[in-house]
Amino acid sequence: MNRLQKLINLNTYLNSFRIAGSDDELAPIITTAQADATSKLAYLDGQRLIAAHPECNQSGNDDVFSSVVSTAFFVLEKSLAQAKTDDLEQEQYDRLLRIASDIIDKVAADITASGCNTLSGLSLNSVKVVPEASLFGGWLGWSVEMDFD
């Protein structure tokens, strides 16, 4: 097996990933760094899905090695700014958390689906969901960090 095959597969999967948003289907904007995401989001609004290019960490030698690949999704909406109230902000976080939950469910289902060759050989090792505020120039929502074996 190619040493980077898991990374290649996860990268391919992210490029074809789609999830239902509250208003429309969300396709991820693939980014590498915070500045890259900030510039890509600068003139957008509504709900947005960001996905970080996946990373790979390997241990072992040429004959026997293990790989952990990871990525992060960001489910975001523009901050309410001056229109913000505690209740409206909580509704925003609740709405985006449902999408974050759908992302986790979709990835888990795609891993076990026999027709999803890009996730073949991967297992979801860990998930970390974190609330985010003032991210990428004024967006809020949730980050979903995923590690795969």
KEKE-3310 file (N, C-alpha, C; in steps of 0.2 Angstrom, whole numbers, plus 5000, padded with zeros to 4 digits):
npx = (5004:5003:5011:5005:4992:4980:4979:4978:4966:4957:4958:4952:4939:4935:4934:4923:4913:4897:4884:4868:4862:4854:4847:4851:4861:4877:4894:4910:4922:4938:4953:4969:4976:4972:4972:4970:4957:4950:4951:4944:4932:4928:4919:4907:4891:4878:4876:4891:4903:4918:4933:4948:4963:4968:4979:4993:5000:5013:5020:5033:5042:5049:5044:5034:5021:5011:4997:4990:4977:4970:4958:4948:4932:4923:4908:4899:4892:4890:4894:4881:4883:4879:4866:4865:4858:4857:4848:4846:4859:4861:4852:4858:4870:4864:4857:4868:4875:4867:4870:4883:4883:4876:4886:4896:4888:4887:4900:4903:4894:4897:4910:4907:4899:4898:4900:4908:4922:4933:4934:4938:4946:4949:4945:4935:4943:4944:4934:4932:4922:4920:4915:4915:4920:4921:4929:4939:4938:4925:4915:4905:4902:4905:4919:4924:4934:4943:4950:4957:4961)
npy = (4994:5011:5023:5035:5033:5033:5047:5052:5046:5052:5066:5065:5062:5073:5083:5079:5080:5083:5091:5093:5109:5122:5130:5126:5114:5111:5113:5109:5123:5121:5123:5128:5136:5148:5162:5159:5154:5165:5175:5168:5168:5181:5189:5182:5176:5169:5151:5142:5130:5124:5115:5108:5105:5088:5080:5070:5058:5048:5033:5021:5009:5007:4994:4991:5001:5014:5024:5040:5050:5066:5079:5094:5101:5116:5123:5136:5153:5170:5182:5189:5202:5218:5216:5206:5196:5187:5176:5175:5172:5160:5152:5152:5145:5133:5129:5127:5117:5106:5104:5101:5089:5081:5080:5072:5061:5057:5055:5044:5035:5034:5028:5015:5011:5001:5006:5017:5020:5029:5031:5018:5007:5016:5021:5029:5037:5047:5061:5078:5091:5109:5124:5140:5157:5173:5169:5168:5181:5186:5176:5163:5147:5130:5119:5104:5092:5078:5062:5049:5031)
npz = (5000:4996:5005:5008:5006:5013:5017:5004:5000:5010:5006:4993:4997:5004:4994:4987:4996:5003:5012:5020:5023:5033:5024:5011:5001:5007:5002:5005:5008:5004:5013:5019:5029:5042:5037:5023:5024:5029:5019:5008:5014:5015:5007:5007:5014:5024:5028:5030:5025:5030:5026:5032:5023:5024:5036:5039:5050:5053:5060:5064:5053:5036:5033:5043:5048:5055:5051:5055:5050:5048:5049:5049:5051:5049:5054:5050:5052:5049:5062:5072:5075:5078:5079:5088:5101:5116:5115:5101:5097:5103:5096:5084:5086:5090:5078:5069:5076:5074:5061:5062:5069:5059:5050:5057:5058:5044:5039:5047:5043:5029:5030:5034:5023:5009:4996:4997:4992:4994:5008:5012:5022:5032:5049:5060:5073:5083:5088:5090:5095:5095:5101:5092:5090:5083:5072:5058:5053:5059:5060:5067:5075:5074:5077:5070:5074:5067:5068:5060:5059)
capx = (5000:5006:5012:5000:4985:4974:4979:4975:4958:4953:4958:4948:4933:4933:4933:4917:4909:4891:4880:4862:4862:4847:4844:4854:4867:4884:4900:4916:4928:4944:4958:4975:4977:4967:4972:4967:4950:4948:4951:4939:4925:4928:4913:4902:4887:4875:4880:4897:4907:4926:4936:4955:4966:4970:4986:4995:5006:5015:5025:5035:5047:5046:5040:5028:5020:5004:4996:4984:4975:4966:4955:4943:4927:4920:4902:4899:4888:4892:4891:4876:4886:4875:4859:4865:4855:4859:4843:4847:4865:4860:4848:4863:4874:4860:4856:4874:4877:4863:4874:4890:4881:4875:4893:4899:4884:4888:4906:4903:4890:4901:4915:4904:4896:4902:4901:4912:4929:4938:4935:4940:4952:4949:4941:4935:4946:4941:4930:4932:4918:4922:4911:4920:4917:4925:4933:4940:4935:4919:4911:4904:4899:4908:4924:4923:4941:4942:4956:4956:4966)
capy = (5000:5018:5026:5041:5031:5035:5054:5053:5045:5057:5072:5064:5062:5080:5086:5077:5080:5087:5090:5098:5115:5124:5133:5123:5110:5114:5110:5113:5127:5118:5128:5126:5140:5153:5167:5157:5153:5172:5178:5165:5170:5188:5192:5177:5176:5163:5146:5140:5124:5125:5109:5109:5100:5083:5079:5063:5057:5041:5030:5014:5009:5005:4988:4991:5008:5015:5031:5043:5055:5070:5085:5098:5105:5122:5125:5143:5158:5177:5184:5194:5209:5223:5213:5200:5195:5180:5171:5174:5169:5153:5149:5151:5139:5127:5127:5125:5111:5101:5102:5097:5082:5078:5079:5066:5055:5056:5052:5038:5031:5033:5024:5008:5010:4997:5009:5023:5018:5034:5030:5011:5006:5021:5020:5036:5036:5052:5067:5084:5097:5115:5130:5145:5164:5178:5165:5169:5188:5187:5170:5159:5141:5124:5116:5097:5089:5071:5058:5042:5026)
capz = (5000:4996:5012:5009:5003:5018:5016:4997:5000:5014:5002:4988:5000:5006:4988:4985:5002:5003:5018:5019:5028:5035:5018:5005:5002:5009:5000:5009:5005:5006:5015:5022:5034:5044:5032:5017:5025:5030:5012:5005:5016:5015:5003:5008:5020:5025:5031:5026:5028:5028:5028:5032:5020:5029:5038:5040:5055:5053:5065:5062:5048:5030:5033:5047:5050:5055:5049:5058:5046:5052:5046:5053:5047:5052:5052:5051:5050:5051:5068:5072:5077:5082:5080:5092:5107:5119:5112:5094:5096:5105:5090:5078:5088:5090:5071:5067:5080:5071:5055:5064:5071:5053:5047:5060:5056:5037:5039:5050:5038:5023:5032:5034:5017:5005:4990:4998:4991:4996:5015:5013:5026:5038:5054:5064:5079:5088:5086:5095:5093:5099:5099:5089:5090:5080:5068:5051:5052:5061:5059:5073:5074:5078:5073:5071:5072:5066:5067:5057:5059)
cpx = (5004:5006:5007:4993:4979:4974:4976:4968:4954:4953:4953:4940:4931:4931:4926:4911:4903:4887:4874:4863:4855:4843:4846:4859:4873:4889:4906:4920:4934:4950:4964:4977:4972:4966:4969:4959:4947:4947:4945:4932:4923:4921:4907:4897:4883:4879:4885:4900:4914:4928:4944:4958:4968:4977:4987:5001:5007:5020:5027:5041:5044:5042:5034:5027:5013:5003:4989:4983:4970:4963:4950:4938:4925:4914:4900:4894:4891:4889:4886:4877:4881:4868:4859:4862:4857:4854:4845:4854:4865:4856:4853:4867:4870:4859:4862:4877:4873:4867:4880:4888:4879:4881:4896:4895:4886:4895:4906:4899:4894:4907:4913:4901:4901:4904:4905:4919:4934:4939:4937:4946:4953:4944:4941:4937:4944:4938:4930:4928:4919:4918:4917:4916:4923:4931:4933:4937:4928:4913:4911:4901:4903:4913:4923:4930:4940:4949:4954:4962:4966)
cpy = (5006:5021:5031:5039:5034:5043:5056:5052:5050:5064:5071:5065:5069:5084:5085:5078:5085:5086:5095:5103:5116:5126:5129:5118:5113:5110:5113:5117:5124:5123:5125:5130:5145:5159:5165:5157:5160:5175:5175:5166:5177:5191:5187:5179:5169:5157:5144:5134:5124:5118:5110:5103:5095:5083:5072:5063:5050:5039:5023:5015:5008:4999:4988:4998:5009:5023:5034:5049:5059:5076:5088:5101:5110:5123:5132:5148:5165:5178:5189:5201:5213:5220:5207:5201:5188:5175:5170:5171:5162:5149:5148:5145:5133:5124:5124:5118:5105:5099:5099:5090:5078:5076:5073:5060:5053:5053:5045:5033:5029:5028:5016:5006:5006:5001:5015:5021:5022:5033:5023:5011:5011:5019:5027:5034:5041:5058:5072:5089:5103:5121:5136:5151:5168:5174:5168:5176:5189:5182:5166:5152:5135:5122:5108:5094:5081:5068:5051:5038:5023)
cpz = (5000:5003:5013:5007:5007:5017:5009:4997:5004:5010:4997:4991:5001:5000:4985:4990:5001:5009:5017:5025:5029:5028:5012:5006:5003:5006:5003:5005:5008:5007:5018:5029:5036:5039:5026:5018:5025:5023:5008:5007:5016:5012:5003:5014:5020:5029:5027:5029:5025:5030:5027:5028:5025:5030:5039:5045:5055:5058:5062:5056:5041:5029:5037:5050:5051:5054:5053:5053:5049:5048:5051:5049:5052:5049:5054:5049:5052:5058:5067:5073:5081:5083:5085:5099:5110:5115:5105:5092:5098:5099:5085:5080:5088:5083:5068:5070:5077:5064:5057:5066:5064:5049:5050:5058:5049:5036:5042:5046:5032:5024:5032:5028:5012:4998:4991:4998:4994:5004:5017:5017:5032:5043:5058:5071:5085:5084:5092:5092:5098:5096:5097:5089:5087:5076:5061:5049:5053:5060:5066:5071:5078:5073:5075:5069:5072:5065:5065:5057:5052)
residu = (MET:ASN:ARG:LEU:GLN:LYS:LEU:ILE:ASN:LEU:ASN:THR:TYR:LEU:ASN:SER:PHE:ARG:ILE:ALA:GLY:SER:ASP:ASP:GLU:LEU:ALA:PRO:ILE:ILE:THR:THR:ALA:GLN:ALA:ASP:ALA:THR:SER:LYS:LEU:ALA:TYR:LEU:ASP:GLY:GLN:ARG:LEU:ILE:ALA:ALA:HIS:PRO:GLU:CYS:ASN:GLN:SER:GLY:ASN:ASP:ASP:VAL:PHE:SER:SER:VAL:VAL:SER:THR:ALA:PHE:PHE:VAL:LEU:GLU:LYS:SER:LEU:ALA:GLN:ALA:LYS:THR:ASP:ASP:LEU:GLU:GLN:GLU:GLN:TYR:ASP:ARG:LEU:LEU:ARG:ILE:ALA:SER:ASP:ILE:ILE:ASP:LYS:VAL:ALA:ALA:ASP:ILE:THR:ALA:SER:GLY:CYS:ASN:THR:LEU:SER:GLY:LEU:SER:LEU:ASN:SER:VAL:LYS:VAL:VAL:PRO:GLU:ALA:SER:LEU:PHE:GLY:GLY:TRP:LEU:GLY:TRP:SER:VAL:GLU:MET:ASP:PHE:ASP)
# end
